Amino acid sequence: MSYYKIFAVAVLGALLAGCPATPVPDPEPTDTTYDGSDSASTDGMDGFDGQGGTAIEDPFEQLGTVIYFDFDSSEVRAADQDLVAAHAIQLNENSYTSVRLEGHADERGSREYNIGLGERRAQAVRQMLMIQGVTASQIQTVSFGEERPDAMGSSESDYARNRRVEIRFTD
C-alpha cells in the first residue's frame, strides 16, 4: 500500500516539475474586441487642451482606416501604400499607441481559405508598417475571413468592399 503512495507522490512531483513557473504567452494575439471604453485618461491626454475645454484633434482621425485588396490577393495596392505609410508615421510619433489589423475576405472560397487569406492580408500590412519603423509590439493581427462582411450582397462591388484590412487603434 505504501508503494502506491510513493508512486503517486513521484508522479505528482514529476508533473509539477514539468510546468513552467510563469505562463508562456501565446505567439499570436487572440481575437478580442475593443469598444474604446477602457481607455485611461491622463493629464494632457484626455481630449482637451486644458485651456477652457477646447477639444484636441485626434491625429489618426484624418487618416483612412481601411485598405482594400484585389480578388484572391494579399498584396497591398499601390494606391493604399501611402495610407499605410501615413499610419506608420503616426505610430512612430505616438509610441504609446498600438493597432490591431483585422483581415477580411469576401464569401467566395472555403471558410478555411478565407481565414488564411485574411491573415495574409493583415500580415502584409503589418510587414509594411514594420519596414517603416513601427515596432512589432505596437501591432496585433487577427483574421475574420468572410465572417464580418462590410457589404451584404453578391455583386462585384459588394465583394470588393469585403476584401479589406481594417486598422483599429488601441491604447
Backbone bond lengths (Angstrom), bond angles and torsions (degrees), N, CA, C in turn:
res aa  C-N    CA-C-N  psi(-1)  N-CA   C-N-CA  omega(-1)  CA-C   N-CA-C  phi
1 M - - - 1.439 - - 1.517 111.14 -
2 S 1.311 118.36 -37.97 1.457 121.19 -178.38 1.528 111.33 -70.55
3 Y 1.353 117.57 -24.49 1.451 119.32 176.76 1.522 111.23 -65.94
4 Y 1.332 117.29 -34.49 1.461 121.05 177.79 1.517 111.10 -65.34
5 K 1.323 116.74 -40.52 1.468 120.48 178.44 1.525 110.42 -65.41
6 I 1.309 117.61 -43.73 1.459 121.45 179.10 1.527 109.77 -64.09
7 F 1.324 116.61 -42.51 1.462 121.09 178.53 1.531 110.42 -62.83
8 A 1.332 118.59 -44.05 1.462 122.90 -179.96 1.526 110.81 -62.91
9 V 1.326 117.61 -42.52 1.463 121.47 178.70 1.527 110.02 -65.81
10 A 1.329 117.64 -39.66 1.463 121.41 179.38 1.528 110.75 -65.08
11 V 1.323 117.52 -43.12 1.463 121.21 179.03 1.519 110.19 -65.05
12 L 1.333 117.43 -44.13 1.461 121.43 178.58 1.524 110.64 -61.90
13 G 1.317 117.50 -42.31 1.461 121.56 178.06 1.513 111.99 -62.90
14 A 1.321 116.66 -40.73 1.463 120.59 179.16 1.523 111.06 -66.28
15 L 1.315 117.16 -39.30 1.464 120.32 178.22 1.520 111.19 -65.83
16 L 1.309 117.12 -43.51 1.463 120.55 180.00 1.518 111.69 -68.00
17 A 1.310 118.05 -33.49 1.463 121.29 179.30 1.524 110.67 -68.39
18 G 1.309 117.97 -26.18 1.457 121.63 179.94 1.505 113.78 -81.75
19 C 1.320 118.94 -12.87 1.463 122.14 -179.67 1.521 109.55 -81.11
20 P 1.342 118.33 137.74 1.458 120.07 178.04 1.529 110.45 -70.42
21 A 1.320 116.04 150.09 1.462 121.05 -179.10 1.523 111.22 -70.32
22 T 1.323 117.48 -34.35 1.456 121.32 177.72 1.509 108.39 -120.70
23 P 1.337 117.13 149.55 1.460 119.27 -179.81 1.526 110.84 -64.18
24 V 1.308 116.44 141.57 1.452 122.52 178.22 1.521 107.46 -90.08
25 P 1.353 118.65 124.29 1.459 119.72 -178.74 1.519 111.49 -70.62
26 D 1.336 115.54 152.02 1.451 120.90 176.25 1.520 109.25 -66.88
27 P 1.328 118.55 141.19 1.459 119.82 179.46 1.525 111.87 -69.33
28 E 1.307 118.79 -27.57 1.453 123.25 178.57 1.517 108.85 -117.27
29 P 1.344 118.36 141.32 1.459 119.55 178.82 1.520 111.06 -67.51
30 T 1.315 115.57 151.77 1.453 120.07 178.62 1.513 109.80 -88.56
31 D 1.286 116.17 163.03 1.448 121.93 179.43 1.522 109.45 -72.22
32 T 1.302 116.02 114.45 1.454 121.44 175.44 1.509 107.94 -128.59
33 T 1.289 115.76 154.27 1.449 119.03 176.43 1.508 109.16 -104.74
34 Y 1.296 115.83 144.40 1.451 121.81 -179.29 1.510 107.44 -120.19
35 D 1.326 116.60 119.84 1.457 119.45 179.91 1.516 112.50 -108.59
36 G 1.336 117.83 3.20 1.453 120.85 176.47 1.504 114.65 82.62
37 S 1.341 118.89 -3.22 1.456 121.04 -175.11 1.513 113.30 -79.38
38 D 1.333 118.25 -13.64 1.450 119.49 -176.73 1.519 113.00 -100.86
39 S 1.327 118.06 14.50 1.454 119.00 -179.82 1.521 109.80 -74.27
40 A 1.320 114.79 129.61 1.453 120.67 -177.72 1.513 109.87 -86.97
41 S 1.305 116.98 146.57 1.445 122.35 178.85 1.517 109.04 -101.64
42 T 1.342 115.43 131.71 1.447 120.59 175.90 1.509 108.73 -127.32
43 D 1.306 117.77 162.27 1.455 121.78 -179.17 1.510 110.12 -57.03
44 G 1.331 116.27 129.85 1.443 121.02 179.04 1.510 114.02 80.51
45 M 1.307 119.41 -6.78 1.452 121.41 -176.88 1.527 111.15 -121.87
46 D 1.322 118.47 19.07 1.456 120.65 -173.64 1.523 114.03 -97.11
47 G 1.336 118.61 13.47 1.450 121.01 178.25 1.509 113.20 91.20
48 F 1.328 118.96 1.62 1.447 122.64 178.36 1.516 108.58 -127.46
49 D 1.320 116.02 151.60 1.451 118.96 -177.28 1.518 113.48 -88.56
50 G 1.329 118.56 -1.12 1.452 121.38 179.41 1.516 112.87 80.07
51 Q 1.314 119.04 2.67 1.459 123.71 -179.10 1.527 109.55 -115.15
52 G 1.306 116.86 66.05 1.459 119.92 176.88 1.511 113.98 87.65
53 G 1.299 119.68 13.12 1.458 121.94 172.39 1.506 115.27 86.27
54 T 1.304 120.56 19.20 1.451 121.97 176.96 1.521 109.24 -72.00
55 A 1.306 116.76 131.53 1.462 120.75 -177.22 1.523 110.52 -71.95
56 I 1.321 116.16 139.77 1.454 122.44 174.79 1.517 107.67 -91.52
57 E 1.324 116.70 135.81 1.456 120.71 -178.87 1.523 110.53 -71.93
58 D 1.322 115.88 133.92 1.459 122.04 177.16 1.525 108.15 -70.34
59 P 1.355 118.36 125.74 1.464 119.10 -177.42 1.523 113.76 -64.70
60 F 1.339 118.75 -20.09 1.459 121.63 -178.21 1.523 112.28 -92.00
61 E 1.335 116.22 -9.46 1.464 120.41 -174.23 1.525 112.16 -64.30
62 Q 1.323 117.69 -33.69 1.461 121.76 -176.82 1.529 113.28 -75.12
63 L 1.313 116.78 -20.87 1.460 120.67 -175.81 1.522 111.34 -86.11
64 G 1.316 116.27 144.77 1.450 120.21 171.70 1.520 109.48 -70.50
65 T 1.316 117.27 155.06 1.455 119.99 -176.72 1.525 112.97 -121.40
66 V 1.329 117.87 11.23 1.463 120.66 -179.26 1.528 109.10 -125.80
67 I 1.322 115.10 130.48 1.460 122.23 177.40 1.526 106.52 -116.02
68 Y 1.334 116.24 124.51 1.457 120.94 -176.57 1.529 111.03 -98.78
69 F 1.339 115.30 155.64 1.457 122.32 -176.47 1.520 110.29 -128.55
70 D 1.330 114.65 156.92 1.457 120.67 174.28 1.521 109.37 -76.27
71 F 1.334 116.04 166.62 1.455 121.90 -179.77 1.519 110.66 -57.72
72 D 1.323 116.18 131.04 1.459 124.46 175.19 1.531 112.15 54.89
73 S 1.332 117.00 35.91 1.453 121.51 -177.75 1.525 110.18 -130.61
74 S 1.322 115.49 147.33 1.456 120.69 173.74 1.525 110.45 -119.57
75 E 1.319 116.64 17.64 1.459 121.67 178.71 1.527 109.45 -90.63
76 V 1.336 116.29 128.12 1.463 120.96 179.46 1.519 108.14 -68.84
77 R 1.315 115.90 128.79 1.458 121.28 -179.52 1.528 110.27 -64.72
78 A 1.325 116.13 152.33 1.465 121.24 178.32 1.528 111.12 -59.50
79 A 1.333 116.39 -35.71 1.460 120.46 -179.38 1.528 112.53 -66.11
80 D 1.331 117.50 -26.14 1.463 121.12 -178.38 1.525 113.21 -96.72
81 Q 1.322 118.26 -6.01 1.457 120.38 -178.80 1.526 112.15 -65.97
82 D 1.335 117.50 -34.04 1.468 120.13 176.60 1.523 111.13 -66.90
83 L 1.327 117.12 -35.46 1.457 120.85 177.34 1.528 110.83 -64.80
84 V 1.317 116.69 -42.98 1.466 120.56 177.63 1.526 109.63 -63.84
85 A 1.326 117.39 -41.09 1.467 121.33 178.79 1.529 111.00 -63.19
86 A 1.331 117.50 -38.97 1.463 120.56 178.37 1.530 110.89 -65.44
87 H 1.321 117.24 -39.22 1.468 120.23 176.45 1.525 110.72 -66.17
88 A 1.323 116.93 -37.21 1.467 120.40 178.33 1.526 110.35 -62.74
89 I 1.319 117.12 -41.69 1.469 120.65 178.00 1.518 110.26 -61.21
90 Q 1.328 117.08 -46.28 1.470 120.80 -179.81 1.523 110.95 -63.43
91 L 1.312 117.69 -41.34 1.468 120.42 -179.84 1.524 111.28 -68.67
92 N 1.318 117.53 -35.62 1.461 120.37 177.14 1.527 111.38 -67.97
93 E 1.330 117.07 -34.71 1.463 120.90 179.29 1.527 112.27 -78.80
94 N 1.319 117.82 -20.96 1.462 123.19 -178.05 1.524 109.01 -124.87
95 S 1.309 116.31 77.11 1.468 120.52 -173.96 1.524 113.16 -67.63
96 Y 1.318 118.85 -14.03 1.466 122.23 177.16 1.523 111.62 -78.46
97 T 1.312 117.40 -12.43 1.459 122.76 -177.00 1.521 110.28 -95.29
98 S 1.316 115.53 144.21 1.454 119.98 174.98 1.522 109.19 -132.47
99 V 1.313 115.72 165.11 1.462 121.19 -178.92 1.512 110.42 -127.81
100 R 1.319 113.97 153.84 1.458 121.06 170.25 1.521 105.90 -117.67
101 L 1.315 116.17 123.29 1.455 122.18 179.44 1.514 108.22 -96.04
102 E 1.335 116.06 117.20 1.461 121.77 -176.52 1.523 109.24 -105.37
103 G 1.329 116.46 110.74 1.457 122.04 -179.22 1.518 111.64 -86.56
104 H 1.324 116.05 138.46 1.470 122.41 -178.61 1.525 109.90 -134.12
105 A 1.320 115.74 160.72 1.464 122.58 177.60 1.530 108.25 -141.36
106 D 1.334 116.06 162.17 1.462 118.13 174.48 1.527 108.58 -79.51
107 E 1.315 116.63 179.02 1.468 120.83 -171.92 1.519 114.49 -79.27
108 R 1.318 118.02 -8.13 1.460 120.03 179.55 1.532 109.47 -74.72
109 G 1.298 117.02 137.60 1.459 122.17 -177.43 1.519 110.21 100.15
110 S 1.335 115.83 166.42 1.459 119.69 -178.90 1.527 110.21 -73.42
111 R 1.303 115.78 162.51 1.456 121.36 179.73 1.528 110.37 -59.43
112 E 1.327 116.97 -44.80 1.455 121.85 -179.12 1.523 111.19 -63.73
113 Y 1.327 116.04 -42.73 1.465 119.68 179.76 1.523 110.32 -62.95
114 N 1.321 117.08 -42.94 1.461 121.04 -178.13 1.524 112.28 -68.16
115 I 1.328 118.15 -33.77 1.471 120.64 174.00 1.527 109.40 -62.82
116 G 1.325 116.48 -44.55 1.462 121.06 178.00 1.519 112.47 -63.97
117 L 1.332 116.78 -41.15 1.459 121.21 179.48 1.527 110.68 -65.59
118 G 1.325 117.07 -42.58 1.466 120.23 176.40 1.519 111.62 -60.98
119 E 1.332 116.54 -38.49 1.469 120.69 177.85 1.526 110.87 -66.97
120 R 1.326 117.50 -42.70 1.470 120.12 178.51 1.520 111.02 -62.44
121 R 1.316 116.87 -37.75 1.466 120.35 178.16 1.528 110.99 -65.99
122 A 1.317 117.21 -45.91 1.461 120.39 178.52 1.526 110.91 -62.80
123 Q 1.330 117.09 -39.40 1.469 120.90 179.00 1.528 111.60 -67.67
124 A 1.332 117.76 -32.40 1.468 120.76 177.53 1.526 110.43 -64.82
125 V 1.322 116.67 -43.18 1.469 120.44 177.86 1.527 109.67 -67.33
126 R 1.327 116.59 -41.21 1.473 121.27 178.11 1.529 110.60 -58.30
127 Q 1.329 116.11 -45.33 1.462 120.62 -179.51 1.524 110.90 -61.75
128 M 1.325 117.46 -41.82 1.460 120.67 178.77 1.526 111.02 -63.43
129 L 1.333 117.30 -41.34 1.465 120.39 178.39 1.527 110.75 -63.89
130 M 1.324 116.99 -42.73 1.453 120.65 -178.14 1.531 111.87 -68.51
131 I 1.308 117.90 -35.11 1.468 121.18 176.08 1.518 109.89 -60.80
132 Q 1.322 116.84 -32.48 1.451 121.51 -178.45 1.525 112.82 -91.79
133 G 1.335 117.44 14.87 1.453 121.21 169.78 1.512 117.43 101.92
134 V 1.312 119.15 -2.51 1.456 121.08 178.30 1.526 108.25 -72.65
135 T 1.325 117.04 135.80 1.464 120.04 -177.97 1.522 110.62 -77.17
136 A 1.317 115.68 150.82 1.458 121.23 -179.33 1.527 111.45 -61.90
137 S 1.324 117.70 -30.05 1.466 120.38 -179.32 1.524 112.62 -70.08
138 Q 1.332 117.76 -14.45 1.464 121.44 177.79 1.523 112.40 -88.66
139 I 1.326 118.11 -4.86 1.462 121.02 -172.08 1.518 110.82 -124.56
140 Q 1.322 115.99 130.30 1.461 123.14 170.23 1.516 107.46 -120.38
141 T 1.312 117.05 149.60 1.460 119.94 175.80 1.522 109.63 -126.70
142 V 1.312 115.03 148.53 1.450 121.88 175.48 1.532 107.26 -150.01
143 S 1.313 116.51 146.53 1.453 120.74 177.91 1.519 109.66 -116.66
144 F 1.315 115.47 130.06 1.462 120.87 175.25 1.516 111.27 -105.41
145 G 1.331 117.20 -4.53 1.459 119.78 179.91 1.513 110.68 57.00
146 E 1.324 115.86 -128.32 1.468 121.19 -179.22 1.530 112.50 -95.29
147 E 1.334 117.64 4.65 1.461 121.88 -170.07 1.526 115.12 -72.98
148 R 1.329 119.55 -22.56 1.458 122.52 -178.66 1.523 110.46 -127.20
149 P 1.323 116.90 73.49 1.469 119.00 -177.99 1.527 111.75 -69.38
150 D 1.328 114.80 147.43 1.459 120.94 174.82 1.516 109.80 -85.58
151 A 1.322 116.49 -32.97 1.456 122.38 -179.76 1.525 109.11 -125.67
152 M 1.319 115.38 130.17 1.460 120.55 176.44 1.525 107.53 -94.13
153 G 1.286 116.01 121.59 1.457 119.87 -179.38 1.506 110.09 155.92
154 S 1.326 115.12 175.91 1.464 120.28 -176.85 1.509 112.53 -124.09
155 S 1.321 117.31 20.69 1.457 119.23 176.67 1.521 109.40 -88.42
156 E 1.322 116.24 163.28 1.464 120.36 179.84 1.525 111.06 -61.84
157 S 1.332 118.69 -35.52 1.472 120.04 178.64 1.530 111.15 -67.74
158 D 1.343 117.59 -34.32 1.466 120.43 175.15 1.522 110.42 -66.94
159 Y 1.318 116.88 -44.00 1.456 120.40 177.96 1.530 111.01 -60.53
160 A 1.340 115.88 -42.59 1.466 120.41 -178.50 1.531 111.29 -61.96
161 R 1.324 117.58 -37.68 1.473 120.57 178.81 1.519 112.29 -69.65
162 N 1.328 117.43 -23.94 1.458 120.93 -178.46 1.531 113.17 -88.09
163 R 1.310 118.18 -14.26 1.477 121.95 177.83 1.523 107.93 -89.07
164 R 1.353 116.46 91.37 1.459 118.52 -170.05 1.519 112.21 -155.89
165 V 1.332 114.44 166.99 1.458 123.80 165.70 1.519 105.87 -124.22
166 E 1.322 116.06 127.32 1.453 121.07 176.14 1.518 109.16 -101.12
167 I 1.322 115.70 134.69 1.456 121.46 179.11 1.525 107.26 -99.14
168 R 1.319 116.70 116.00 1.464 123.37 -179.58 1.526 108.37 -111.91
169 F 1.327 116.55 121.94 1.460 121.01 -179.07 1.521 110.59 -86.56
170 T 1.318 115.23 137.82 1.467 122.37 176.95 1.520 107.25 -128.75
171 D 1.305 115.68 162.70 1.479 119.91 178.23 1.499 110.46 -105.74
